[in-house]
């Protein structure tokens, strides 16, 4: 016998209904954001030029400018190359996918501060070295771990090799007492240009919403008014919802930022036996 009792679960909304709902949410919580269908959407200028590289490396086979600045450049293309080199093991000639990394870190002394107008008094004896001033008291808070850099490795054997090279390099520059090393399991996280939309947008908006709710709580705890932070939370949640409804879009095959430059990248300085 067939059960004729109607289902109490409502039917799933259509894609058009979801877009309409998120559009209403955007109008309420992010009214300044242009959406597809708005009169000036197609002509809006976000001020970002994806082709704005320095071009000192010439052009590729398509005539696009290619940044090849070497160490120290902060353009988008060079920033990507520095990030993407962690896709492979750092041991020269290896090229395998990393599963570990060697982290170089140090213990850096920290201080907490308090204004003298709140009654803070310098605790240091007269003649001792300290950072206290007539307006601010600084008290030693103990050391904190600070990570300097890392090198990916495909195996524990290559991780040990990289760590030994690290140590040799540190001793060469008299940093042996400051530098410490940690081996840990690690995998490469794709650069935002390597991810399909809307994953980068979702990550950014949810991260911003998390940061802003943290600030809202801090303002509330200090008897402040958190309205500004809550407005930002709502805006980022609306943007996250708007992007979450989208289908994944793989990055274009002819993206301006390629994994391999078409012209030779300037060589880094020779660090001797190090992996650099």
N, C-alpha and C positions, 0 to 999 in steps of 0.2 A: 504494500500500500504506500503510495507516494504521500510524503508530508506536504500538505498545502499551506503550512504556516509560513507567512511571509518572513523573509530574513530581516532582522533588526539592524544589520550592518549596512550602512549607506553605500551606494555605488561609488567606486573610485572616481575622482574628478578627472575630467579630460585635460589634455595639455593646454587647451585654450582657457579653461577655468582656472588652472594653476597660474598661468601667466597673468590673468586678470586679477587674481588675488594678490600675487606678489607685486603687481603694478600699483594696486591700491596701497599696499604696505609701503612701497617706495614713495608714493605721493605724500603719505603721512609722516614717515620718519626720515626720508632723504629727499625733500622737495626740490633741492637744487640740482639733482642729478638728471641729466637728459637721458631719455629712454628712446628706443626705436619707435618711430611714429611721431615723435615730437617735431615741431616745425623746423627747429635749427639743429636737429640731431646730426644730420649728414654733413653739415658745414662746421661743426664744433671743432675747435683747435685746442687740444689738451696741452700744447706747449712742448711736447716731447717729439723730437725728430729721431726716429730709429736709425737714420743713416748718418747721424752727426758724430762721425769718428774723426780722428785727427788726420787719417789718410797718409801718414808718413811711410807706410809700407807699400804704397802704390795701389793698384787696383787688381781685382781678380779677373777671371776670364769673362765675366759678365759686365765688366766695367765698374763694379761697385768698389768704393774706397775700402781699403783694408788696413786696419791699424796694426802696426808692427813696431811699437814703441820701445819694447824691452822693459827692463825693471823700472819701477817707479811710476809708470803711467796709471792714471785712474779712470780712463775712459771705459765705457761699457764692454768693448771688445776685449781689452786687456784684462779687465776684471773677470770676464768669463774664462779666458785661457788659464788664468791663475787658479780658478776654481776647478775647471774641468781636468786639469792635469792629475787630480786626485782619483780619476777613474781607474788608473793603473798603478801597479806596485812601483814604488819610488826607486827600487834598485835598478841601476842602469842596465838596459838591455833585457829586462824581464818582460814588462808589458802585460802581466797577468792581472786579473781582477782582484782587488784587495779584499781581504777578510779580517785584517787587523790594522792597527796603526800604533806608531810610537809617538807619544806626546811628550814634548819638552816643557817642563813647568818649573816654577820656583815658588818659594815661600816669601811673600812680600809683606813687610811690616805695615800695619794699618793703624789709623788713628780715628778716634771719635772726637767731635768738637761740640762745644757749648758756649753760647755768648755770655760774656761777663755781666751783661745787663740783667741776666736772670740769676745772678749770684754766684756764677762759676768762679773759682779761684785756682790759679796755677798751682799744681801740686809739686812742681819740680824745685829742688833746692837751688839756692842762689849760685850762679856760676855754671850750672849744668846746661848742656845743649838741649834745646827743645824748640817747638814751633809756636808756643803760646805768644799771643800779642795782647795789647791793651784792651782789645774788644772780644777776643776769642781764646778759649782754652782748648788745647789739644792734648788728649790723653792716649797713651799707647794702648791699642786694643788687641795686640797680638798679631801673629802672621796669618796670612790668608793665601790659599793656593791661587796662583795666577798662571794660566796656560799661555805659553809664548807661540808655539806652532806645533805642527805634527807632520809625520810622513806615513803614508799608507803602505801596507805590506801585504803580499799574497799569502805568506806563511809565517809561522813562528821563526823559522830559520832566517828568513829575510828580515823579519822584525828585529832579531838580535843583531844582524849585520848592520842595519840602519842605526840601532841604538849605539853600537860601538863607534860608528862613524860620527854620530852626534857627539859622543864623549870626546873623541879626538879633536873635533872641530872646536868644542867648548874649551878644552885645555889649550889649544893653539891661541885662543883669544882671551885666556885668563878668566874664563867663566866657569871653571870646574866646580868651584864651591857653591855657585849660585844655581846651576842647572841641575835638575833632577829629571828622571825619565820613567814613563809608565807605558806598559804594553797592554792593549785592550782589544777586544773584538770590535770590529767596526765595518760598516758598509757605506758605500758612496750614496749620498742623497742627490737625486737629479737636480740640476740647476733649473731655475724657474723657466728658462727658455727651452728646456728639454721636456717640460711637462705639458700635457694636453690641457687646453682651457676647458673648464674653468678652475682647475685645481690650484694654480697659483693665486687666483683672485680669492678663492675660498679660504686658503691658508692665511692670506694677508688680512682679510676682513675679520676672520674669527680671532686671529692673534690681536688685532687692534681692539676688538670688543673685549677680549680678556684683559688687556692692559688698562682699558678705560674703566672697566668695572672695578679693578683693583684700586685705581685712583679715586673713584667715587666712594668706595668703602673707607679709604683713608681720610677723605674730606669729611665724611659723615662722622667718623670716629673723633675727629678733631673739632667737632661742632661747626664744620664748614657747610657750605651749600653745594651739594654734588650735582646740581642740575646740568651744568655744562658737560660734565663727564657722562651723565646718563644720556644726554642728547647724542653724544658721539657713540655710545653703546648702541642705541637704537638705530642710528644711521648705518653702522657697520653690520648689525644683524640683518637689516633690510637688504643691504647689498649682498650679504652672504646668501640670503634666501633667494634673491633674484638670480644669482649665479648658480646656485645649487640645482635649479630646475633645468639648466642647460645640458645638452648632450656633450659628451667629451669630443673635443676637436684636436686632433693630432697636430703638432707644430708643422708648419709648411716645410716641404723638402728643400726649398731654395731659401731657407732662412738666412738673414744677413750675417748671422754669427755661425760660422762653421766650426766643426771639431778640429779640422786640420787647415792651417793657413796656407794660402796659395803661394806665399813668398816666405823665405826663411826667416824665422824669428831670431832676433838678436840673442846671442849667447849670454847666459848669466856668467858672473865672474867665476873663475876656477877656484874651488875651495879644496883643492888637493884631493885627498882620499874620501872626502865626504860625498854623500849621495846627491849633492846639488849640482 
